[in-house]
Amino acid sequence: MTLGVVSAGLHFPQNNHNDRRMQQPWNTRTARVEKTPEGIVITRILAEVRQNLNNAVENISVSAEACGGQQAPIVVNIRDAMPLYAQTRHYYTGKQLTDFFTSLAILGPASAFGK
């Protein structure tokens, strides 16, 4: 099971378990992606940026590359994100989540309804 998207020109450093710092972040147009020393991928969706399907494909691809070739847990921070178009939301809930990630945590805005 593969995503079928190539992250052209992006370089992702190998995980060094002796280095306990957060790996240098990767940025997309709509997100910032980091990997903790424990192997957790953290994807923070940027504020005030409307995402489309291409952005979703790029964010999943970069987050998957941050896993370093192995499935990993992912935390997605959407607290400051704008609401998603239906097609973009559908892509984010698709099969690629189970292809690349072992578990998912979503940090949403503190409200009765969220976004």
Backbone as a ProteinNet text record, in pm:
[ID]
protein_1_A
[PRIMARY]
MTLGVVSAGLHFPQNNHNDRRMQQPWNTRTARVEKTPEGIVITRILAEVRQNLNNAVENISVSAEACGGQQAPIVVNIRDAMPLYAQTRHYYTGKQLTDFFTSLAILGPASAFGK
[TERTIARY]
83.1	0	87.7	79.1	158.6	69.5	120	44.1	42.8	147.9	153.5	187.4	242.7	281.5	429.3	503.8	646.5	668.9	743.5	775.5	901.2	881.4	991.4	1084.8	1211.8	1314	1323.4	1243.4	1249.8	1346.7	1424.6	1519.2	1472.8	1463.2	1419.3	1531.9	1584.9	1696.4	1653.8	1749.7	1723.9	1707.8	1624.7	1603.7	1727.5	1780.6	1895.4	1846.3	1831.6	1775	1863.9	1991.2	2078.4	2056.1	1996.2	1969.9	1829.4	1817.6	1688.3	1613.9	1662.1	1593.3	1491.1	1394.6	1297.1	1371.5	1338.1	1402.4	1363	1452.4	1426.2	1292.5	1208.3	1074.5	1078.3	976.2	953	829.4	830	717.8	652.8	520.6	444.7	376.6	297.3	228.5	129.1	75.3	-31.5	-0.1	120.4	150.1	298.3	324.7	461	463.9	561	569.9	701	692	809.9	798.4	910.3	911.2	984.3	920.4	981.3	1086.5	1174	1272.1	1205.9	1082.2	1009.4	944.4	956.5	902.9	761.7	710.7	575.5	584.3	503.8	497	394.7	432.3	342	322.1	197.9	163.9	75.2	125.8	51	-1.7	-133.8	-193.8	-188.6	-139.9	-120.7	-253.4	-252.3	-370.7	-391	-516.2	-551.9	-511.3	-497.2	-464.8	-572	-640.3	-744.1	-677	-703.9	-643.7	-730.8	-664.9	-735.7	-682.9	-730.1	-690.4	-539.7	-479.5	-334.4	-257.2	-304.6	-239.2	-250.6	-367.1	-387.6	-293.8	-279.9	-189.3	-46	-5.5	130.4	150.8	53.5	67.5	78.3	-3.9	4.1	137.4	181.2	306.4	425.7	433	544.3	537.1	417.7	402.1	444	409.3	448.5	599.8	660.3	806.3	876.3	816.4	875.7	880.2	795.8	796	924.9	998.6	1125.4	1108.6	1001.7	982.3	912.6	878.5	806.8	680	575.5	453.4	482.1	414.6	436.7	306	295.1	177.5	186.9	71.4	69.2	-26.4	15.4	-68.2	-91	-217.8	-251.6	-315.1	-252.8	-301.4	-379.4	-511.6	-597.1	-662.6	-606.1	-666.7	-681.5	-588.4	-594.2	-635.2	-667.2	-696.4	-833.2	-842.4	-970.3	-1049.1	-1182.2	-1262	-1219.6	-1237.1	-1194.5	-1308.7	-1273.1	-1368.5	-1398.1	-1515	-1557.3	-1457	-1408.2	-1314.4	-1183.7	-1137.1	-1013.7	-1034.2	-1144.5	-1177	-1185.3	-1247.4	-1259.8	-1121.6	-1029.8	-895.5	-825.4	-837.1	-771	-824.4	-944.4	-1000.7	-985	-906.8	-892.9	-789.3	-764.4	-679.8	-535.1	-483	-343.1	-313.3	-413.2	-389.3	-345.1	-412.4	-376.3	-251.3	-218	-96.4	29.1	23.8	145.5	148.9	34	30.8	-34.2	22.8	-27.9	-144.4	-146.5	-254.8	-263.4	-377.4	-403.5	-461.2	-405.3	-462.4	-485.3	-601.4	-634.1	-655.1	-582.5	-599	-685.1	-806.7	-899.5	-922	-994.7	-1023.5	-1110.1	-1092.2	-1170	-1304.7	-1401.1	-1536.5	-1633.6	-1759.4	-1862.6	-1874.7	-1842.2	-1863.8	-1737	-1626.5	-1505.2	-1523.4	-1454.6	-1467.6	-1508.7
-117.6	0	124.1	200.7	322.5	440.7	559.6	681.9	720.1	690.7	724.3	870.8	938.9	1078.4	1088.8	1155.1	1172.8	1313.5	1328	1460.3	1509.1	1574.3	1616.3	1713.4	1679.6	1769.2	1782.6	1710.7	1722.6	1620.1	1660.1	1570.1	1547.9	1423.6	1389.6	1316.3	1375.1	1311	1180.3	1089.6	962.1	984.8	904.8	916.8	867.4	949.5	914	899.6	777.1	753.7	805.9	835.5	891.3	1041.2	1104.9	1248.6	1268.7	1326.3	1337.4	1466.6	1544.1	1666.6	1637.5	1728.5	1719.6	1735.8	1653.4	1666.9	1799.6	1850.9	1976.9	1967.5	2068.8	2060.1	2072.8	2015.3	2029.7	2116.4	2206.2	2295.7	2272.3	2275.6	2278.6	2415.2	2439.9	2568.2	2586	2474.6	2483.4	2415.9	2358.3	2284	2286.2	2254.7	2235.6	2094.1	2012.8	1872.5	1850.5	1784.8	1751.3	1606.8	1551.3	1417.3	1423.3	1371.7	1372.7	1262	1269.7	1162.2	1026.9	1029.2	903.8	847.8	918.6	868.5	914.9	1012.7	1063.6	1177.3	1168.1	1274.2	1376.2	1503.6	1611.2	1702.3	1713.2	1797.9	1910.6	2032.2	2151.2	2223.1	2230.8	2301.9	2451.1	2529.4	2672.1	2747.4	2858	2943	3026.2	3059.7	3154.3	3109.7	2979.2	2928	2826.4	2853.2	2761.4	2648.4	2523.2	2406.5	2356.5	2307.9	2239.7	2096	2019.6	1879.2	1864.3	1949	1940.9	1962.3	2053.4	2076.2	1953	1888.8	1768.4	1657.1	1639.1	1536.8	1566.9	1693.4	1731.3	1710.6	1748.8	1733.6	1587.1	1500.8	1357.3	1301.4	1340.9	1290.5	1328.3	1454.5	1500.3	1435.7	1422.6	1356	1209.7	1143.5	1003.4	991.4	1082.8	1081.4	1102.2	1183.3	1207.9	1080	982.7	853.9	776.3	810.6	742.5	600.9	572.7	440	339.6	378.9	290.3	359.3	281.4	340.8	404.2	514.8	587.5	651.7	685.7	761.6	905.7	968.3	1106.2	1187.9	1309.9	1407.8	1520.6	1553.1	1660.5	1773.5	1889.7	2006	2094.4	2097.6	2180.6	2293.2	2325.6	2427.6	2561.9	2597.4	2726.6	2714.9	2594.5	2570.8	2624.2	2659.8	2699.8	2573.8	2582.2	2465.3	2414	2282.9	2218.5	2206.7	2211.3	2177.4	2028.2	1986.2	1845.7	1750.3	1782.1	1694.4	1680.3	1788	1785.1	1703.4	1724.2	1648.5	1499.2	1464.8	1324.3	1261.9	1334.8	1281.2	1254.3	1345.8	1329.9	1209.7	1167.3	1053.4	922.8	923.8	806.9	705.6	611.5	495.7	529.1	642.1	674.9	686.4	715.7	719.6	583.4	477.2	343.8	290.2	344.3	301.8	348.7	467.2	528.2	545.7	544.9	581.6	473.8	450.9	347.3	397.4	527.5	586.6	734.5	794	933.1	1005.5	1121.8	1211.1	1344.7	1403.8	1532.7	1634	1745	1853.6	1958	1978.7	2074.7	2192.4	2289.5	2409.4	2373.1	2445.1	2420.6	2490.4	2417.1	2470.6	2354.7	2385.7	2281.6	2210.1	2280.8	2223.8	2196.2	2257.6	2240.8	2305.2	2252.8	2308.3	2201.1
0	0	0	-107.4	-115.5	-147.3	-119.3	-141.7	-288.2	-360.6	-501.1	-526.3	-427.1	-441.4	-408.6	-494.2	-471.2	-420.2	-313.7	-261.6	-331.2	-442.1	-528.1	-457.8	-458.2	-409.2	-257.8	-181.4	-36.5	19.5	116.2	181.6	324.6	366.1	500.7	571.5	679.7	750.5	815	828	894.6	1044.5	1107.8	1252.3	1326	1413.1	1494.6	1638.4	1686	1819.1	1931.6	1902.7	2005.1	2023.1	1925.4	1930.4	1985.8	2105.7	2173.9	2139.9	2044.2	2005.3	1897.2	1882.9	1775.7	1643.9	1544.8	1415.2	1352.5	1270.1	1201.7	1128.2	1140.6	1079.8	928.1	866.8	724.4	710.1	614.3	594.4	459.7	459.4	335.3	331.1	229.6	220.8	334.8	387	487.3	619.7	635	758.9	792	916.7	967	1025.6	983.6	1023.5	1098.2	1214.1	1293.8	1340.8	1382.4	1440.8	1573.1	1677.3	1809.7	1819.9	1919.4	1939.3	1964.8	2013.8	2039.9	1914.3	1801.5	1675.2	1642.9	1715	1689.5	1588.8	1483.8	1384	1431.3	1430.5	1470.9	1350.6	1306.5	1192.7	1242.4	1231	1275.3	1151.5	1138.2	1026.6	1057.3	963.7	984.5	989.3	1061.3	1073.9	947.3	924.2	817	677.1	655.7	523.1	484	373.5	324.6	248.6	288.7	224.5	110.5	4.8	-102.6	-109.8	-206.2	-217.1	-237.8	-318.4	-340.7	-211.1	-127.3	1.8	90.8	90.2	170.8	125.9	-5.7	-59.3	-15.4	-24.9	15.9	165.9	248.4	393.8	434.7	376.3	407	358.5	239.1	183.8	271.7	312.2	396	534.1	589.8	720.1	711.1	600.8	581.5	565.3	492	475.3	609.4	697.2	829.4	912.4	879.3	950.7	926.3	823.3	796	745.3	674	616.1	705.9	826.6	918.6	965.8	989.2	1042.2	1177.6	1204.3	1329.1	1373.6	1500.4	1545.6	1494.7	1474	1427.9	1514.5	1545.1	1614.2	1514.9	1489.4	1396.9	1476.2	1471.3	1544.4	1446.6	1463.1	1377.7	1457.2	1573.1	1659	1590.2	1502.3	1434.6	1288.3	1242.7	1101.1	1061.2	934	877.4	842.5	835.2	795.8	658	637	512.3	412.6	284.4	178.3	189.5	144.3	156	90.7	-28.4	-99	-21.3	38.5	117.5	244.1	311.5	433.4	402.3	289.2	248.8	228.1	165.1	143.3	276.1	369.5	499.9	577.9	551.8	625.3	548.5	442.6	357.1	401.8	312.8	336.5	372.6	325.2	351.9	499.7	581.2	726.4	778.8	735.8	783.7	714.1	597.1	527.1	599.7	659.8	712.7	864.2	929.3	1069.9	1155.4	1273.2	1363.5	1447.8	1475	1553.9	1520.4	1554.2	1520.4	1640.2	1671.6	1771.6	1702.2	1725.2	1665.3	1776.5	1770.2	1864.9	1797.9	1850.8	1792.7	1883.3	1832.9	1914	2033.3	2141.9	2263.4	2250.4	2198.6	2185.4	2186.8	2197	2198.5	2063.8	1956	1823.4	1743.9	1778.5	1697.9	1563.3	1460.5	1324.6	1228.8
[MASK]
+++++++++++++++++++++++++++++++++++++++++++++++++++++++++++++++++++++++++++++++++++++++++++++++++++++++++++++++++++

